[in-house]
Amino acid sequence: MNKTVNINLAGTFFHIDEDAYQKLQRYLDAIKRSFTDSQGRSEILADIEARIAELFSERVKHDKQVISSNEVEDVISIMGQPEDYLVDDEIFEDEPIAKPRSKSVKKLYRDTSNSYIGGVASGMGHYLGIDAIWIRLIWVLLSLGSVGTFILIYVLFWILVPEALTTAEKLTMTGEPVNISNIEKKIKKGFEDVSDTVKNVDYEKYGSKVKSSSKSFFDTIGDIFMFILKLFAKFIGIILIVIGAVTIFGLLISLISLGSSSFFHPWWMDYPDAVNTTGLPLWLGSLMVFFSVGIPFFFVLYLGLKILINNLKSIGKVAKFTLLGIWLISLIGLITIAVKQASDHALDSMVTQKETLLFNTQDTLHIKMVRKSKFNRRMNRSNDFQIVYDESDQKMIFSRDVNIDIRSTKDSVATIQIEKESKGQNYLDAKDRAEKIIYNYSINNNELLLDNYLLTDYKNKYREQNVQIIIFLPEGTYINFNKNTRTFLNHKRSPDNIISYDNANHTVKILNDAIECLNCDDIEEDDHEDLIDLNINNGNGSLKINSDGVKIKNDEVDIQIGNTGVKAQSSEVNVNIDENGINITTDDDN
């Protein structure tokens, strides 16, 4: 049974065996006697005790563990005996007589003694063995090239990388062995300003030479393999840092832009508000997205830093559980919002308005789309929406999601059926919003004018509102479709629709669930369904592929590719490529 003693070494509490305590006491007394007349004696002794406390802490695995004589002997072998060194004022001019058994370990610290901002670049210079000026230059270039992302990375390094405060940490930062000799030299350096002499004493270099001479071939191969693995791990760490930092930076920019816009409400904020049917403020939703996505990527960034920096400070359990709680709250909130948003589009409902069309059935009925230039100059059909203001300066939702069907009837009169459709969280809600859709048409003599758009009040929000126009025409009626109706007609015929977009700009006769085209010389009606035909229209332009070739058209350019060649027309340039060669003309040529 051995007696134990409680000691306070450099502010750290330890349980130590009595024999071990006496051995440690004799060792410390010998060190004090060695530094009796040395400059900076108190600082040297304080740093030596701090280093011994650090070495004890590495060997203590739990609070109740008692330090034995073996641990004390290990620490003394690392620190060295006082008589191993020439401890006097001429220490920087002479080499040590003997060197203790101390392993050189380099760690990343912030060097605030040689810093411009936080000492990050200077500390990385020591860690990588590169002059700090090059690290600073590389950091500036990366910050400019990444639009400020590496500024955020620098701030994170500043927060998470510890500062080299003690002499032992400063020696570890530069890769020098932490022993009595080097601690004394480091402190005397501050008193006597002899940094050039200290830098010439490279103990790590000499130690590595002695060590390398005793290595075997297989030890060298193993070291090379381990170096490659460590290098690969560092590379993975850098990738994780970049991915995490870029994602967090992008989320932060989005949060700032959307969050601030929620308060200032610029014109473009009307569009997010129009599709937001939950009533949740956009700034709050942006904050939830930032936390739910940003927190996992923060830990990706933190993992990369842990891989890259061995002695990275931990953010602590409190911070980890706080971030976990915020992430769970944000994730649950987003799921709730998503469910609410989806439920607002769960069901659709339709209201129908049917009226008689009065016109002379003996004459041809002309059908034409009419646009409202105040709202939009485009004529093509589109399923997107815009925010506009009506004649009373009331904010409205504008859409060109209008479709036309033609059906035959055996009645003697023609009718038009307007079907207004909207979505909602239930049938009644969807029906109420469908009833609030505004759509108009007019008939003048034998000309049927159909609006190419629909309107609804802004407070109704965008719920995929659309209008379906069904025209019932008596058999034997002649109709002519204006070319601007093309995108509002269906691509194919069906039992519920006897007209397709190919009939635009043509006159047809209504038969029993069929038509007869009177001026369709380029298309045989009976063979029409067998032709290869593709037509895509997104409102901004159209693409058509059929037996005639390929046609691409939008507001700026019209391109036709066929058997005769290639034609491209714009407002400024015309290009014609055929068997005669290439002909290019501009407005200036005309």
Beta strands, then each sheet from edge to edge (+ up, - down):
strand 1: 4-9
strand 2: 12-17
strand 3: 66-67
strand 4: 347-357
strand 5: 365-370
strand 6: 385-389
strand 7: 395-399
strand 8: 402-409
strand 9: 414-424
strand 10: 441-444
strand 11: 447-451
strand 12: 454-457
strand 13: 466-474
strand 14: 478-481
strand 15: 507-511
strand 16: 514-517
strand 17: 534-537
strand 18: 541-546
strand 19: 549-554
strand 20: 557-562
strand 21: 565-570
strand 22: 573-578
strand 23: 581-586
sheet 1: 1+ 2- 3-
sheet 2: 4+ 9- 13+ 8+
sheet 3: 10+ 11- 5- 14- 15+ 16-
sheet 4: 6+ 7- 12+
sheet 5: 17+ 18- 19+ 20- 21+ 22- 23+
end
